[in-house]
Amino acid sequence: MTNSIQRFLFKELNIRGQVIQLNETWHSLIKDRHYPASIRQLLGKLAAFSVIMTNGMKHKGRITLQIQGSGPITLLVVEVTHDFKIRGVAKTNETVPDEATLDALLGDGKILVTLENTQTDHNFQSYVDRVGDTIEETFENFLSQSEQLPSKIWLAATDEGLGGVLIQKMPESDSLDADGWDRIHSLTTTVTDQELTQLDVESLLHNLFHEETVELYEPNEIVYECPEDRERVTNMLKSLGEEEVRSILEEQGEVVIHNEMCNFHMRFNSEDLDELFAEKPSTIQ
């Protein structure tokens, strides 16, 4: 199974690309979420695009894509670190159909990109203008403007897997082959969701471009990482104060903390709270 992103190059045409395919990593990200197809597809496509953006990072840090809207999706966020550790979640305020347009899902929601540089402790934020009827058109417009290269992207997210292909026309491409870009673009439009999500990278590229010379680079592995940070949770409970936390225990029988991003619960009973709020013995010097 594949969990990677790889660059490729049509050296004779001066056209570059990236192909992303996630299987186990994607399954872990959506495990027990029970998203309808429309939300799963949107989350997956944002996840794929986040990884593509991360593949261009030149420093240590994190890229976060976040959507907040007035539609049924109130929050959708994906985080990817420079070393390709990914996590994400979608939240809704109502029942969402399996098929829905982007406008129906997001309303007037905006897409915010945050680029975090942990080496300089500096964050850069920008909004992605929503262009066209699909999220792919929005991403194409963003890349074409930010990288100053004509860009086309194909994305698919199903229960089986997550996949995508990006192609970009580099300078002087037309001087090498005047029809090269149109030919590669036409070939890529034949790709199916099944090919994007189920074929391995080499098979996918062969199916699309078997008459072209393609140079494929080493892959970067993508892993799902969402650790249960118990210390962070206990610090949060301490910040609430013992009286407040014990009142929750008395009212509900236990204190349950749900981490929505990572989709796990931490439970605390009376004994857990006794230990949490126990005074440390004083030390006599």
Rosetta blueprint (number, residue, H / E / L):
1 M L
2 T L
3 N E
4 S E
5 I E
6 Q E
7 R E
8 F E
9 L E
10 F E
11 K L
12 E L
13 L L
14 N L
15 I E
16 R E
17 G E
18 Q E
19 V E
20 I E
21 Q E
22 L E
23 N L
24 E H
25 T H
26 W H
27 H H
28 S H
29 L H
30 I H
31 K L
32 D L
33 R L
34 H L
35 Y L
36 P L
37 A H
38 S H
39 I H
40 R H
41 Q H
42 L H
43 L H
44 G H
45 K H
46 L H
47 A H
48 A H
49 F H
50 S H
51 V H
52 I H
53 M H
54 T H
55 N L
56 G L
57 M L
58 K L
59 H L
60 K L
61 G E
62 R E
63 I E
64 T E
65 L E
66 Q E
67 I E
68 Q E
69 G L
70 S L
71 G L
72 P L
73 I E
74 T E
75 L E
76 L E
77 V E
78 V E
79 E E
80 V E
81 T E
82 H L
83 D L
84 F L
85 K E
86 I E
87 R E
88 G E
89 V E
90 A E
91 K E
92 T E
93 N L
94 E L
95 T L
96 V L
97 P L
98 D L
99 E L
100 A L
101 T L
102 L H
103 D H
104 A H
105 L H
106 L H
107 G L
108 D L
109 G L
110 K E
111 I E
112 L E
113 V E
114 T E
115 L E
116 E E
117 N E
118 T L
119 Q L
120 T L
121 D L
122 H E
123 N E
124 F E
125 Q E
126 S E
127 Y E
128 V E
129 D L
130 R L
131 V L
132 G L
133 D L
134 T L
135 I H
136 E H
137 E H
138 T H
139 F H
140 E H
141 N H
142 F H
143 L H
144 S H
145 Q H
146 S H
147 E L
148 Q L
149 L L
150 P L
151 S E
152 K E
153 I E
154 W E
155 L E
156 A E
157 A E
158 T L
159 D L
160 E L
161 G L
162 L E
163 G E
164 G E
165 V E
166 L E
167 I E
168 Q E
169 K E
170 M L
171 P L
172 E L
173 S H
174 D H
175 S H
176 L H
177 D L
178 A L
179 D L
180 G H
181 W H
182 D H
183 R H
184 I H
185 H H
186 S H
187 L H
188 T H
189 T L
190 T L
191 V L
192 T L
193 D H
194 Q H
195 E H
196 L H
197 T H
198 Q H
199 L L
200 D L
201 V H
202 E H
203 S H
204 L H
205 L H
206 H H
207 N H
208 L H
209 F H
210 H L
211 E L
212 E L
213 T L
214 V L
215 E E
216 L E
217 Y L
218 E L
219 P L
220 N E
221 E E
222 I L
223 V E
224 Y E
225 E L
226 C L
227 P L
228 E L
229 D L
230 R H
231 E H
232 R H
233 V H
234 T H
235 N H
236 M H
237 L H
238 K H
239 S H
240 L H
241 G L
242 E H
243 E H
244 E H
245 V H
246 R H
247 S H
248 I H
249 L H
250 E H
251 E H
252 Q H
253 G L
254 E L
255 V E
256 V E
257 I E
258 H E
259 N E
260 E L
261 M L
262 C L
263 N L
264 F E
265 H E
266 M E
267 R E
268 F E
269 N L
270 S H
271 E H
272 D H
273 L H
274 D H
275 E H
276 L H
277 F L
278 A L
279 E L
280 K L
281 P L
282 S L
283 T L
284 I L
285 Q L
